Amino acid sequence: MDVLSGQIALLRITWYDATSVSRWVCLDEAATFKPVTAISIGYLVDETKKFYTLASSVIPESGLISEIIVIPKGMLHKVEVMTPKKGFIEVKHHVKSTTTRKKSKKAK
């Protein structure tokens, strides 16, 4: 595994995560809870029709990886491929999501 040569894609995935509340609330308050937007950056370990698997830590010499996250594609907002540039990371291109998320209409 040669991470530094760019053989493994570095992705920045913006995705919707579940919100959980563990206390008693009224129905009106519960209706106001929404998923949160999360951003994960990591090396692409695997991609299937249903999910991306990223590792945020890699030991290039041994091929060992750590801090694994599996993100279902149904929760995606945006996937960006990152590339190194003068010590900084820039977005190389956007990957179009295979799923679309409908915007909910606010009740009046």
C-alpha positions in Angstrom: 0.0 0.0 0.0 1.6 3.2 -1.1 -0.5 6.0 0.3 2.0 8.8 -0.4 2.1 8.0 -4.1 -1.6 8.7 -4.5 -2.5 5.1 -5.3 -5.2 5.3 -2.5 -7.8 8.0 -2.9 -8.2 10.5 -0.1 -11.8 11.4 0.3 -13.8 14.1 2.1 -17.3 12.9 2.6 -20.1 15.2 3.8 -23.0 13.1 5.1 -26.1 13.1 7.2 -25.8 11.5 10.6 -28.6 10.4 12.9 -29.7 12.5 15.8 -30.5 10.8 19.1 -32.1 12.3 22.2 -32.3 10.3 25.4 -34.7 12.3 27.5 -38.4 12.9 27.8 -39.8 15.4 25.3 -43.2 16.5 24.0 -44.2 15.6 20.4 -43.8 19.2 19.2 -40.2 19.3 20.4 -39.5 15.9 18.9 -40.7 17.2 15.5 -38.0 19.8 15.5 -35.1 17.4 15.7 -33.1 17.0 12.5 -30.1 14.9 11.3 -26.7 16.6 11.7 -24.3 17.1 8.8 -20.9 15.4 9.4 -17.7 15.5 7.5 -15.3 12.6 7.4 -11.9 12.6 5.7 -10.0 9.4 5.1 -8.3 7.0 2.7 -10.7 4.9 0.6 -10.5 1.3 1.8 -13.6 0.0 0.0 -16.6 1.2 -2.0 -19.7 -0.9 -2.7 -23.1 -0.1 -4.1 -24.2 0.6 -0.6 -21.3 2.2 1.3 -17.9 3.8 1.5 -15.2 2.5 3.9 -12.6 5.0 5.0 -9.5 4.8 7.2 -8.2 8.0 8.7 -4.8 6.6 9.8 -2.4 4.5 7.7 1.1 3.1 8.3 2.4 3.0 4.7 5.3 0.6 5.4 3.1 -2.1 6.8 -0.2 -1.4 5.1 -1.9 -1.3 8.5 -4.9 1.0 8.8 -6.9 2.4 11.8 -9.9 4.6 12.7 -12.3 2.9 10.2 -15.6 4.4 9.3 -18.3 2.9 7.1 -20.7 5.4 5.6 -23.9 4.2 3.9 -24.4 5.9 0.5 -28.0 6.7 1.4 -26.6 9.2 4.0 -24.4 11.0 1.5 -24.5 14.7 0.8 -21.2 15.1 -1.1 -18.1 13.1 -1.9 -14.9 14.9 -2.9 -11.5 13.5 -4.0 -8.6 15.3 -2.3 -5.1 15.8 -3.7 -1.9 17.1 -2.0 -0.7 20.6 -3.2 2.2 22.4 -1.6 1.5 21.1 1.9 -2.2 21.7 1.7 -5.1 19.5 0.5 -7.3 20.7 -2.3 -10.5 19.3 -3.8 -9.6 17.5 -7.1 -13.2 16.8 -8.2 -16.6 16.1 -6.8 -18.1 12.6 -7.1 -21.8 12.7 -7.9 -23.9 10.8 -5.3 -25.9 7.9 -6.7 -28.8 8.8 -4.3 -30.7 12.0 -4.0 -32.1 13.5 -0.8 -35.4 15.2 -0.9 -35.7 18.5 0.9 -38.5 18.5 3.5 -41.0 21.3 3.3 -41.4 23.3 6.5 -44.9 23.3 8.0 -46.5 26.7 8.3 
